[in-house]
Amino acid sequence: MNARERARLARDNFLEGYNCPQSVVGAFEDVLAKNGIDVQTALRLSSPFGGGMGRMREVCGAVSGMLMVLGLVEGYNDPAAYDSKKVLYEHAQQLAGEFEKQNGSILCRDLLGLQEGRDVATPERRTQEYYDSRPCAGIVQSAAQILGEYLEKNC
């Protein structure tokens, strides 16, 4: 699957009702499987990162999802793996930087034009009005495109 197809799939996932990190993570089901992770586990694992981490409106869930997949592909599990950690952090910053360049911020509250501070924990119902009032479908599409292009070049 190429980056454009992944981007479309992430958008479709969001429009089906998945939150932002789930939408991005779900667009990389084959990458998850290749790394021994089934998509249902990944969807559960990524679920609390929606709404900028539990609707606290911090780091955008699409960015979190993008970095979760990066961790599966390039991550390390040896606490002494300094060089691996350094390279992974450089790549994470590169991806987040490209996302910020394209979208203006990596913070959920900025992307949604909200004030400082946390939002209520209760998620909003997914209605057509909800989808029409939010840039999130395009944002998850952007994150999946960025990550897809990165993986095509580097993996």
CNS distance restraints for C-alpha pairs under 8 A (distance, minus, plus):
assign (resid   1 and name CA) (resid   5 and name CA) 6.15 0.50 0.50
assign (resid   1 and name CA) (resid   6 and name CA) 6.65 0.50 0.50
assign (resid   2 and name CA) (resid   6 and name CA) 6.32 0.50 0.50
assign (resid   2 and name CA) (resid 148 and name CA) 6.75 0.50 0.50
assign (resid   2 and name CA) (resid 149 and name CA) 7.84 0.50 0.50
assign (resid   2 and name CA) (resid 152 and name CA) 7.61 0.50 0.50
assign (resid   3 and name CA) (resid   7 and name CA) 6.10 0.50 0.50
assign (resid   3 and name CA) (resid 144 and name CA) 7.05 0.50 0.50
assign (resid   3 and name CA) (resid 145 and name CA) 5.03 0.50 0.50
assign (resid   3 and name CA) (resid 146 and name CA) 7.56 0.50 0.50
assign (resid   3 and name CA) (resid 147 and name CA) 7.53 0.50 0.50
assign (resid   3 and name CA) (resid 148 and name CA) 4.18 0.50 0.50
assign (resid   3 and name CA) (resid 149 and name CA) 5.38 0.50 0.50
assign (resid   3 and name CA) (resid 152 and name CA) 7.58 0.50 0.50
assign (resid   4 and name CA) (resid   8 and name CA) 6.31 0.50 0.50
assign (resid   4 and name CA) (resid 145 and name CA) 5.97 0.50 0.50
assign (resid   4 and name CA) (resid 148 and name CA) 7.68 0.50 0.50
assign (resid   5 and name CA) (resid   9 and name CA) 6.13 0.50 0.50
assign (resid   6 and name CA) (resid  10 and name CA) 6.09 0.50 0.50
assign (resid   6 and name CA) (resid  27 and name CA) 5.33 0.50 0.50
assign (resid   6 and name CA) (resid  28 and name CA) 7.08 0.50 0.50
assign (resid   6 and name CA) (resid 141 and name CA) 7.87 0.50 0.50
assign (resid   6 and name CA) (resid 144 and name CA) 5.99 0.50 0.50
assign (resid   6 and name CA) (resid 145 and name CA) 6.57 0.50 0.50
assign (resid   6 and name CA) (resid 148 and name CA) 6.74 0.50 0.50
assign (resid   7 and name CA) (resid  11 and name CA) 6.34 0.50 0.50
assign (resid   7 and name CA) (resid  27 and name CA) 7.40 0.50 0.50
assign (resid   7 and name CA) (resid 140 and name CA) 7.36 0.50 0.50
assign (resid   7 and name CA) (resid 141 and name CA) 4.37 0.50 0.50
assign (resid   7 and name CA) (resid 142 and name CA) 6.58 0.50 0.50
assign (resid   7 and name CA) (resid 143 and name CA) 7.47 0.50 0.50
assign (resid   7 and name CA) (resid 144 and name CA) 4.77 0.50 0.50
assign (resid   7 and name CA) (resid 145 and name CA) 4.82 0.50 0.50
assign (resid   7 and name CA) (resid 148 and name CA) 7.77 0.50 0.50
assign (resid   8 and name CA) (resid  12 and name CA) 6.16 0.50 0.50
assign (resid   8 and name CA) (resid 141 and name CA) 6.21 0.50 0.50
assign (resid   9 and name CA) (resid  13 and name CA) 6.01 0.50 0.50
assign (resid   9 and name CA) (resid  23 and name CA) 7.91 0.50 0.50
assign (resid   9 and name CA) (resid  27 and name CA) 5.57 0.50 0.50
assign (resid   9 and name CA) (resid 141 and name CA) 7.82 0.50 0.50
assign (resid  10 and name CA) (resid  14 and name CA) 6.33 0.50 0.50
assign (resid  10 and name CA) (resid  23 and name CA) 4.79 0.50 0.50
assign (resid  10 and name CA) (resid  24 and name CA) 5.07 0.50 0.50
assign (resid  10 and name CA) (resid  25 and name CA) 7.92 0.50 0.50
assign (resid  10 and name CA) (resid  26 and name CA) 6.92 0.50 0.50
assign (resid  10 and name CA) (resid  27 and name CA) 5.18 0.50 0.50
assign (resid  10 and name CA) (resid 137 and name CA) 7.92 0.50 0.50
assign (resid  10 and name CA) (resid 140 and name CA) 5.95 0.50 0.50
assign (resid  10 and name CA) (resid 141 and name CA) 5.54 0.50 0.50
assign (resid  10 and name CA) (resid 144 and name CA) 6.42 0.50 0.50
assign (resid  11 and name CA) (resid  15 and name CA) 6.30 0.50 0.50
assign (resid  11 and name CA) (resid  23 and name CA) 6.95 0.50 0.50
assign (resid  11 and name CA) (resid 137 and name CA) 5.06 0.50 0.50
assign (resid  11 and name CA) (resid 138 and name CA) 6.68 0.50 0.50
assign (resid  11 and name CA) (resid 140 and name CA) 6.02 0.50 0.50
assign (resid  11 and name CA) (resid 141 and name CA) 5.13 0.50 0.50
assign (resid  12 and name CA) (resid  16 and name CA) 6.18 0.50 0.50
assign (resid  12 and name CA) (resid  23 and name CA) 7.88 0.50 0.50
assign (resid  12 and name CA) (resid 137 and name CA) 7.91 0.50 0.50
assign (resid  13 and name CA) (resid  17 and name CA) 6.68 0.50 0.50
assign (resid  13 and name CA) (resid  18 and name CA) 5.74 0.50 0.50
assign (resid  13 and name CA) (resid  22 and name CA) 7.85 0.50 0.50
assign (resid  13 and name CA) (resid  23 and name CA) 4.91 0.50 0.50
assign (resid  13 and name CA) (resid  24 and name CA) 7.94 0.50 0.50
assign (resid  13 and name CA) (resid  26 and name CA) 7.34 0.50 0.50
assign (resid  13 and name CA) (resid  27 and name CA) 7.74 0.50 0.50
assign (resid  14 and name CA) (resid  18 and name CA) 4.84 0.50 0.50
assign (resid  14 and name CA) (resid  19 and name CA) 6.02 0.50 0.50
assign (resid  14 and name CA) (resid  20 and name CA) 6.46 0.50 0.50
assign (resid  14 and name CA) (resid  22 and name CA) 7.99 0.50 0.50
assign (resid  14 and name CA) (resid  23 and name CA) 5.28 0.50 0.50
assign (resid  14 and name CA) (resid 136 and name CA) 7.85 0.50 0.50
assign (resid  14 and name CA) (resid 137 and name CA) 5.99 0.50 0.50
assign (resid  14 and name CA) (resid 140 and name CA) 7.55 0.50 0.50
assign (resid  15 and name CA) (resid 131 and name CA) 7.58 0.50 0.50
assign (resid  15 and name CA) (resid 137 and name CA) 6.91 0.50 0.50
assign (resid  17 and name CA) (resid 126 and name CA) 6.76 0.50 0.50
assign (resid  18 and name CA) (resid  22 and name CA) 5.73 0.50 0.50
assign (resid  18 and name CA) (resid  23 and name CA) 5.61 0.50 0.50
assign (resid  19 and name CA) (resid  23 and name CA) 5.98 0.50 0.50
assign (resid  19 and name CA) (resid  47 and name CA) 7.03 0.50 0.50
assign (resid  19 and name CA) (resid  50 and name CA) 5.48 0.50 0.50
assign (resid  19 and name CA) (resid  51 and name CA) 7.66 0.50 0.50
assign (resid  19 and name CA) (resid  61 and name CA) 7.74 0.50 0.50
assign (resid  20 and name CA) (resid  24 and name CA) 6.47 0.50 0.50
assign (resid  20 and name CA) (resid  50 and name CA) 5.68 0.50 0.50
assign (resid  20 and name CA) (resid  51 and name CA) 7.49 0.50 0.50
assign (resid  20 and name CA) (resid  60 and name CA) 7.86 0.50 0.50
assign (resid  20 and name CA) (resid  61 and name CA) 5.07 0.50 0.50
assign (resid  20 and name CA) (resid  62 and name CA) 4.93 0.50 0.50
assign (resid  20 and name CA) (resid  65 and name CA) 7.42 0.50 0.50
assign (resid  20 and name CA) (resid 136 and name CA) 7.10 0.50 0.50
assign (resid  20 and name CA) (resid 140 and name CA) 6.03 0.50 0.50
assign (resid  21 and name CA) (resid  25 and name CA) 6.02 0.50 0.50
assign (resid  21 and name CA) (resid  46 and name CA) 5.82 0.50 0.50
assign (resid  21 and name CA) (resid  47 and name CA) 6.86 0.50 0.50
assign (resid  21 and name CA) (resid  49 and name CA) 6.38 0.50 0.50
assign (resid  21 and name CA) (resid  50 and name CA) 6.00 0.50 0.50
assign (resid  21 and name CA) (resid  61 and name CA) 4.59 0.50 0.50
assign (resid  21 and name CA) (resid  62 and name CA) 4.67 0.50 0.50
assign (resid  21 and name CA) (resid  63 and name CA) 7.26 0.50 0.50
assign (resid  21 and name CA) (resid  64 and name CA) 6.06 0.50 0.50
assign (resid  21 and name CA) (resid  65 and name CA) 4.11 0.50 0.50
assign (resid  21 and name CA) (resid  66 and name CA) 7.39 0.50 0.50
assign (resid  21 and name CA) (resid 140 and name CA) 7.79 0.50 0.50
assign (resid  22 and name CA) (resid  26 and name CA) 5.72 0.50 0.50
assign (resid  22 and name CA) (resid  42 and name CA) 7.79 0.50 0.50
assign (resid  22 and name CA) (resid  43 and name CA) 5.30 0.50 0.50
assign (resid  22 and name CA) (resid  46 and name CA) 5.71 0.50 0.50
assign (resid  22 and name CA) (resid  47 and name CA) 6.11 0.50 0.50
assign (resid  22 and name CA) (resid  50 and name CA) 7.84 0.50 0.50
assign (resid  22 and name CA) (resid  65 and name CA) 6.68 0.50 0.50
assign (resid  23 and name CA) (resid  27 and name CA) 6.47 0.50 0.50
assign (resid  23 and name CA) (resid  62 and name CA) 7.62 0.50 0.50
assign (resid  23 and name CA) (resid  65 and name CA) 7.88 0.50 0.50
assign (resid  23 and name CA) (resid 140 and name CA) 6.71 0.50 0.50
assign (resid  24 and name CA) (resid  28 and name CA) 7.14 0.50 0.50
assign (resid  24 and name CA) (resid  62 and name CA) 6.14 0.50 0.50
assign (resid  24 and name CA) (resid  65 and name CA) 5.55 0.50 0.50
assign (resid  24 and name CA) (resid  66 and name CA) 6.36 0.50 0.50
assign (resid  24 and name CA) (resid 140 and name CA) 6.01 0.50 0.50
assign (resid  24 and name CA) (resid 141 and name CA) 7.67 0.50 0.50
assign (resid  24 and name CA) (resid 143 and name CA) 7.00 0.50 0.50
assign (resid  24 and name CA) (resid 144 and name CA) 5.64 0.50 0.50
assign (resid  25 and name CA) (resid  29 and name CA) 7.11 0.50 0.50
assign (resid  25 and name CA) (resid  42 and name CA) 7.04 0.50 0.50
assign (resid  25 and name CA) (resid  43 and name CA) 7.04 0.50 0.50
assign (resid  25 and name CA) (resid  46 and name CA) 7.56 0.50 0.50
assign (resid  25 and name CA) (resid  65 and name CA) 5.39 0.50 0.50
assign (resid  25 and name CA) (resid  66 and name CA) 6.84 0.50 0.50
assign (resid  25 and name CA) (resid  68 and name CA) 7.46 0.50 0.50
assign (resid  25 and name CA) (resid  69 and name CA) 6.42 0.50 0.50
assign (resid  26 and name CA) (resid  39 and name CA) 6.54 0.50 0.50
assign (resid  26 and name CA) (resid  42 and name CA) 7.76 0.50 0.50
assign (resid  26 and name CA) (resid  43 and name CA) 6.88 0.50 0.50
assign (resid  27 and name CA) (resid 144 and name CA) 7.21 0.50 0.50
assign (resid  28 and name CA) (resid  32 and name CA) 6.25 0.50 0.50
assign (resid  28 and name CA) (resid  69 and name CA) 7.48 0.50 0.50
assign (resid  29 and name CA) (resid  33 and name CA) 6.16 0.50 0.50
assign (resid  29 and name CA) (resid  38 and name CA) 7.52 0.50 0.50
assign (resid  29 and name CA) (resid  39 and name CA) 5.74 0.50 0.50
assign (resid  30 and name CA) (resid  34 and name CA) 6.10 0.50 0.50
assign (resid  31 and name CA) (resid  35 and name CA) 6.38 0.50 0.50
assign (resid  31 and name CA) (resid  69 and name CA) 7.81 0.50 0.50
assign (resid  31 and name CA) (resid  73 and name CA) 7.67 0.50 0.50
assign (resid  32 and name CA) (resid  36 and name CA) 6.36 0.50 0.50
assign (resid  32 and name CA) (resid  37 and name CA) 4.95 0.50 0.50
assign (resid  32 and name CA) (resid  38 and name CA) 6.33 0.50 0.50
assign (resid  32 and name CA) (resid  39 and name CA) 6.69 0.50 0.50
assign (resid  32 and name CA) (resid  42 and name CA) 7.79 0.50 0.50
assign (resid  32 and name CA) (resid  69 and name CA) 7.41 0.50 0.50
assign (resid  32 and name CA) (resid  72 and name CA) 7.21 0.50 0.50
assign (resid  33 and name CA) (resid  37 and name CA) 5.11 0.50 0.50
assign (resid  33 and name CA) (resid  38 and name CA) 5.65 0.50 0.50
assign (resid  33 and name CA) (resid  39 and name CA) 7.41 0.50 0.50
assign (resid  35 and name CA) (resid  72 and name CA) 6.53 0.50 0.50
assign (resid  35 and name CA) (resid  73 and name CA) 7.21 0.50 0.50
assign (resid  37 and name CA) (resid  41 and name CA) 6.80 0.50 0.50
assign (resid  37 and name CA) (resid  42 and name CA) 6.75 0.50 0.50
assign (resid  38 and name CA) (resid  42 and name CA) 6.46 0.50 0.50
assign (resid  39 and name CA) (resid  43 and name CA) 5.98 0.50 0.50
assign (resid  40 and name CA) (resid  44 and name CA) 6.28 0.50 0.50
assign (resid  41 and name CA) (resid  45 and name CA) 6.07 0.50 0.50
assign (resid  42 and name CA) (resid  46 and name CA) 6.02 0.50 0.50
assign (resid  43 and name CA) (resid  47 and name CA) 5.97 0.50 0.50
assign (resid  44 and name CA) (resid  48 and name CA) 7.96 0.50 0.50
assign (resid  46 and name CA) (resid  50 and name CA) 7.69 0.50 0.50
assign (resid  46 and name CA) (resid  65 and name CA) 6.70 0.50 0.50
assign (resid  46 and name CA) (resid  68 and name CA) 7.96 0.50 0.50
assign (resid  48 and name CA) (resid  53 and name CA) 6.04 0.50 0.50
assign (resid  48 and name CA) (resid  54 and name CA) 5.30 0.50 0.50
assign (resid  49 and name CA) (resid  53 and name CA) 3.92 0.50 0.50
assign (resid  49 and name CA) (resid  54 and name CA) 5.60 0.50 0.50
assign (resid  49 and name CA) (resid  55 and name CA) 7.99 0.50 0.50
assign (resid  49 and name CA) (resid  61 and name CA) 5.40 0.50 0.50
assign (resid  49 and name CA) (resid  64 and name CA) 6.88 0.50 0.50
assign (resid  49 and name CA) (resid  65 and name CA) 8.00 0.50 0.50
assign (resid  50 and name CA) (resid  54 and name CA) 5.63 0.50 0.50
assign (resid  50 and name CA) (resid  55 and name CA) 6.38 0.50 0.50
assign (resid  50 and name CA) (resid  60 and name CA) 7.56 0.50 0.50
assign (resid  50 and name CA) (resid  61 and name CA) 4.92 0.50 0.50
assign (resid  51 and name CA) (resid  55 and name CA) 3.88 0.50 0.50
assign (resid  51 and name CA) (resid  56 and name CA) 6.49 0.50 0.50
assign (resid  51 and name CA) (resid  57 and name CA) 5.59 0.50 0.50
assign (resid  51 and name CA) (resid  58 and name CA) 7.77 0.50 0.50
assign (resid  51 and name CA) (resid  60 and name CA) 6.86 0.50 0.50
assign (resid  51 and name CA) (resid  61 and name CA) 6.19 0.50 0.50
assign (resid  51 and name CA) (resid 108 and name CA) 6.74 0.50 0.50
assign (resid  52 and name CA) (resid  56 and name CA) 5.60 0.50 0.50
assign (resid  52 and name CA) (resid  57 and name CA) 4.07 0.50 0.50
assign (resid  52 and name CA) (resid  58 and name CA) 4.40 0.50 0.50
assign (resid  52 and name CA) (resid  59 and name CA) 4.86 0.50 0.50
assign (resid  52 and name CA) (resid  60 and name CA) 4.54 0.50 0.50
assign (resid  52 and name CA) (resid  61 and name CA) 5.16 0.50 0.50
assign (resid  52 and name CA) (resid 107 and name CA) 7.04 0.50 0.50
assign (resid  52 and name CA) (resid 108 and name CA) 5.15 0.50 0.50
assign (resid  52 and name CA) (resid 109 and name CA) 7.63 0.50 0.50
assign (resid  53 and name CA) (resid  57 and name CA) 6.57 0.50 0.50
assign (resid  53 and name CA) (resid  58 and name CA) 6.23 0.50 0.50
assign (resid  53 and name CA) (resid  59 and name CA) 6.81 0.50 0.50
assign (resid  53 and name CA) (resid  60 and name CA) 7.53 0.50 0.50
assign (resid  53 and name CA) (resid  61 and name CA) 6.66 0.50 0.50
assign (resid  54 and name CA) (resid 121 and name CA) 6.73 0.50 0.50
assign (resid  55 and name CA) (resid 118 and name CA) 6.77 0.50 0.50
assign (resid  55 and name CA) (resid 119 and name CA) 5.63 0.50 0.50
assign (resid  55 and name CA) (resid 120 and name CA) 6.83 0.50 0.50
assign (resid  55 and name CA) (resid 121 and name CA) 5.86 0.50 0.50
assign (resid  55 and name CA) (resid 123 and name CA) 7.69 0.50 0.50
assign (resid  56 and name CA) (resid 117 and name CA) 7.14 0.50 0.50
assign (resid  56 and name CA) (resid 118 and name CA) 4.30 0.50 0.50
assign (resid  56 and name CA) (resid 119 and name CA) 5.58 0.50 0.50
assign (resid  56 and name CA) (resid 120 and name CA) 7.87 0.50 0.50
assign (resid  56 and name CA) (resid 121 and name CA) 7.86 0.50 0.50
assign (resid  57 and name CA) (resid 107 and name CA) 6.81 0.50 0.50
assign (resid  57 and name CA) (resid 108 and name CA) 4.81 0.50 0.50
assign (resid  57 and name CA) (resid 109 and name CA) 4.88 0.50 0.50
assign (resid  57 and name CA) (resid 117 and name CA) 7.36 0.50 0.50
assign (resid  57 and name CA) (resid 118 and name CA) 5.99 0.50 0.50
assign (resid  57 and name CA) (resid 119 and name CA) 6.80 0.50 0.50
assign (resid  58 and name CA) (resid 107 and name CA) 5.24 0.50 0.50
assign (resid  58 and name CA) (resid 108 and name CA) 5.52 0.50 0.50
assign (resid  58 and name CA) (resid 109 and name CA) 6.59 0.50 0.50
assign (resid  59 and name CA) (resid  63 and name CA) 6.99 0.50 0.50
assign (resid  59 and name CA) (resid  64 and name CA) 7.03 0.50 0.50
assign (resid  59 and name CA) (resid 106 and name CA) 5.76 0.50 0.50
assign (resid  59 and name CA) (resid 107 and name CA) 4.46 0.50 0.50
assign (resid  59 and name CA) (resid 108 and name CA) 5.70 0.50 0.50
assign (resid  60 and name CA) (resid  64 and name CA) 6.45 0.50 0.50
assign (resid  60 and name CA) (resid 106 and name CA) 5.62 0.50 0.50
assign (resid  60 and name CA) (resid 107 and name CA) 5.06 0.50 0.50
assign (resid  60 and name CA) (resid 108 and name CA) 4.34 0.50 0.50
assign (resid  61 and name CA) (resid  65 and name CA) 6.03 0.50 0.50
assign (resid  61 and name CA) (resid 108 and name CA) 7.41 0.50 0.50
assign (resid  62 and name CA) (resid  66 and name CA) 6.13 0.50 0.50
assign (resid  62 and name CA) (resid 139 and name CA) 6.93 0.50 0.50
assign (resid  62 and name CA) (resid 140 and name CA) 5.27 0.50 0.50
assign (resid  62 and name CA) (resid 143 and name CA) 5.97 0.50 0.50
assign (resid  63 and name CA) (resid  67 and name CA) 6.21 0.50 0.50
assign (resid  63 and name CA) (resid  96 and name CA) 6.67 0.50 0.50
assign (resid  63 and name CA) (resid  99 and name CA) 7.60 0.50 0.50
assign (resid  63 and name CA) (resid 106 and name CA) 6.86 0.50 0.50
assign (resid  63 and name CA) (resid 143 and name CA) 6.45 0.50 0.50
assign (resid  64 and name CA) (resid  68 and name CA) 6.14 0.50 0.50
assign (resid  65 and name CA) (resid  69 and name CA) 6.44 0.50 0.50
assign (resid  66 and name CA) (resid  70 and name CA) 6.35 0.50 0.50
assign (resid  66 and name CA) (resid 143 and name CA) 6.31 0.50 0.50
assign (resid  66 and name CA) (resid 144 and name CA) 6.81 0.50 0.50
assign (resid  66 and name CA) (resid 147 and name CA) 6.33 0.50 0.50
assign (resid  67 and name CA) (resid  71 and name CA) 6.08 0.50 0.50
assign (resid  67 and name CA) (resid  92 and name CA) 6.38 0.50 0.50
assign (resid  68 and name CA) (resid  72 and name CA) 6.53 0.50 0.50
assign (resid  69 and name CA) (resid  73 and name CA) 6.43 0.50 0.50
assign (resid  70 and name CA) (resid  74 and name CA) 5.87 0.50 0.50
assign (resid  70 and name CA) (resid  75 and name CA) 6.99 0.50 0.50
assign (resid  70 and name CA) (resid  92 and name CA) 7.51 0.50 0.50
assign (resid  70 and name CA) (resid 147 and name CA) 7.87 0.50 0.50
assign (resid  71 and name CA) (resid  75 and name CA) 4.14 0.50 0.50
assign (resid  71 and name CA) (resid  76 and name CA) 7.63 0.50 0.50
assign (resid  71 and name CA) (resid  88 and name CA) 7.67 0.50 0.50
assign (resid  74 and name CA) (resid  88 and name CA) 6.53 0.50 0.50
assign (resid  75 and name CA) (resid  84 and name CA) 7.59 0.50 0.50
assign (resid  75 and name CA) (resid  85 and name CA) 7.67 0.50 0.50
assign (resid  75 and name CA) (resid  88 and name CA) 6.57 0.50 0.50
assign (resid  76 and name CA) (resid  81 and name CA) 7.05 0.50 0.50
assign (resid  76 and name CA) (resid  84 and name CA) 6.45 0.50 0.50
assign (resid  76 and name CA) (resid  85 and name CA) 6.90 0.50 0.50
assign (resid  77 and name CA) (resid  81 and name CA) 7.77 0.50 0.50
assign (resid  81 and name CA) (resid  85 and name CA) 6.14 0.50 0.50
assign (resid  82 and name CA) (resid  86 and name CA) 6.14 0.50 0.50
assign (resid  83 and name CA) (resid  87 and name CA) 6.25 0.50 0.50
assign (resid  84 and name CA) (resid  88 and name CA) 6.07 0.50 0.50
assign (resid  85 and name CA) (resid  89 and name CA) 6.07 0.50 0.50
assign (resid  86 and name CA) (resid  90 and name CA) 6.20 0.50 0.50
assign (resid  87 and name CA) (resid  91 and name CA) 6.26 0.50 0.50
assign (resid  88 and name CA) (resid  92 and name CA) 6.08 0.50 0.50
assign (resid  89 and name CA) (resid  93 and name CA) 6.07 0.50 0.50
assign (resid  90 and name CA) (resid  94 and name CA) 6.14 0.50 0.50
assign (resid  91 and name CA) (resid  95 and name CA) 6.19 0.50 0.50
assign (resid  92 and name CA) (resid  96 and name CA) 6.09 0.50 0.50
assign (resid  93 and name CA) (resid  97 and name CA) 5.75 0.50 0.50
assign (resid  94 and name CA) (resid  98 and name CA) 6.24 0.50 0.50
assign (resid  95 and name CA) (resid  99 and name CA) 6.23 0.50 0.50
assign (resid  95 and name CA) (resid 146 and name CA) 6.97 0.50 0.50
assign (resid  95 and name CA) (resid 147 and name CA) 7.07 0.50 0.50
assign (resid  95 and name CA) (resid 150 and name CA) 7.97 0.50 0.50
assign (resid  96 and name CA) (resid 100 and name CA) 6.07 0.50 0.50
assign (resid  96 and name CA) (resid 106 and name CA) 6.96 0.50 0.50
assign (resid  97 and name CA) (resid 101 and name CA) 6.06 0.50 0.50
assign (resid  98 and name CA) (resid 102 and name CA) 6.23 0.50 0.50
assign (resid  98 and name CA) (resid 146 and name CA) 7.34 0.50 0.50
assign (resid  99 and name CA) (resid 103 and name CA) 5.94 0.50 0.50
assign (resid  99 and name CA) (resid 104 and name CA) 7.78 0.50 0.50
assign (resid  99 and name CA) (resid 105 and name CA) 7.51 0.50 0.50
assign (resid  99 and name CA) (resid 106 and name CA) 6.94 0.50 0.50
assign (resid  99 and name CA) (resid 142 and name CA) 7.28 0.50 0.50
assign (resid  99 and name CA) (resid 143 and name CA) 6.48 0.50 0.50
assign (resid  99 and name CA) (resid 146 and name CA) 7.14 0.50 0.50
assign (resid 100 and name CA) (resid 104 and name CA) 4.88 0.50 0.50
assign (resid 100 and name CA) (resid 105 and name CA) 4.52 0.50 0.50
assign (resid 100 and name CA) (resid 106 and name CA) 5.46 0.50 0.50
assign (resid 101 and name CA) (resid 105 and name CA) 7.43 0.50 0.50
assign (resid 102 and name CA) (resid 142 and name CA) 7.84 0.50 0.50
assign (resid 103 and name CA) (resid 111 and name CA) 7.42 0.50 0.50
assign (resid 103 and name CA) (resid 139 and name CA) 7.38 0.50 0.50
assign (resid 104 and name CA) (resid 111 and name CA) 7.30 0.50 0.50
assign (resid 105 and name CA) (resid 110 and name CA) 6.38 0.50 0.50
assign (resid 105 and name CA) (resid 111 and name CA) 6.39 0.50 0.50
assign (resid 106 and name CA) (resid 110 and name CA) 7.75 0.50 0.50
assign (resid 106 and name CA) (resid 111 and name CA) 7.47 0.50 0.50
assign (resid 107 and name CA) (resid 111 and name CA) 6.31 0.50 0.50
assign (resid 108 and name CA) (resid 112 and name CA) 6.15 0.50 0.50
assign (resid 109 and name CA) (resid 113 and name CA) 5.88 0.50 0.50
assign (resid 109 and name CA) (resid 114 and name CA) 4.85 0.50 0.50
assign (resid 109 and name CA) (resid 115 and name CA) 6.75 0.50 0.50
assign (resid 109 and name CA) (resid 116 and name CA) 7.11 0.50 0.50
assign (resid 110 and name CA) (resid 114 and name CA) 6.17 0.50 0.50
assign (resid 110 and name CA) (resid 115 and name CA) 7.99 0.50 0.50
assign (resid 111 and name CA) (resid 135 and name CA) 7.65 0.50 0.50
assign (resid 112 and name CA) (resid 134 and name CA) 6.94 0.50 0.50
assign (resid 112 and name CA) (resid 135 and name CA) 7.14 0.50 0.50
assign (resid 124 and name CA) (resid 130 and name CA) 7.78 0.50 0.50
assign (resid 125 and name CA) (resid 130 and name CA) 7.41 0.50 0.50
assign (resid 126 and name CA) (resid 130 and name CA) 5.77 0.50 0.50
assign (resid 126 and name CA) (resid 131 and name CA) 7.03 0.50 0.50
assign (resid 127 and name CA) (resid 131 and name CA) 6.45 0.50 0.50
assign (resid 128 and name CA) (resid 132 and name CA) 6.03 0.50 0.50
assign (resid 129 and name CA) (resid 133 and name CA) 6.10 0.50 0.50
assign (resid 130 and name CA) (resid 134 and name CA) 6.46 0.50 0.50
assign (resid 131 and name CA) (resid 135 and name CA) 7.84 0.50 0.50
assign (resid 131 and name CA) (resid 136 and name CA) 7.93 0.50 0.50
assign (resid 131 and name CA) (resid 137 and name CA) 7.72 0.50 0.50
assign (resid 135 and name CA) (resid 139 and name CA) 6.22 0.50 0.50
assign (resid 136 and name CA) (resid 140 and name CA) 6.10 0.50 0.50
assign (resid 137 and name CA) (resid 141 and name CA) 6.25 0.50 0.50
assign (resid 138 and name CA) (resid 142 and name CA) 6.10 0.50 0.50
assign (resid 139 and name CA) (resid 143 and name CA) 6.29 0.50 0.50
assign (resid 140 and name CA) (resid 144 and name CA) 6.16 0.50 0.50
assign (resid 141 and name CA) (resid 145 and name CA) 6.11 0.50 0.50
assign (resid 142 and name CA) (resid 146 and name CA) 6.16 0.50 0.50
assign (resid 143 and name CA) (resid 147 and name CA) 6.19 0.50 0.50
assign (resid 144 and name CA) (resid 148 and name CA) 5.77 0.50 0.50
assign (resid 145 and name CA) (resid 149 and name CA) 6.05 0.50 0.50
assign (resid 146 and name CA) (resid 150 and name CA) 6.19 0.50 0.50
assign (resid 147 and name CA) (resid 151 and name CA) 6.13 0.50 0.50
assign (resid 148 and name CA) (resid 152 and name CA) 6.14 0.50 0.50
assign (resid 149 and name CA) (resid 153 and name CA) 6.29 0.50 0.50
assign (resid 150 and name CA) (resid 154 and name CA) 6.00 0.50 0.50
assign (resid 150 and name CA) (resid 155 and name CA) 7.99 0.50 0.50
assign (resid 151 and name CA) (resid 155 and name CA) 5.13 0.50 0.50
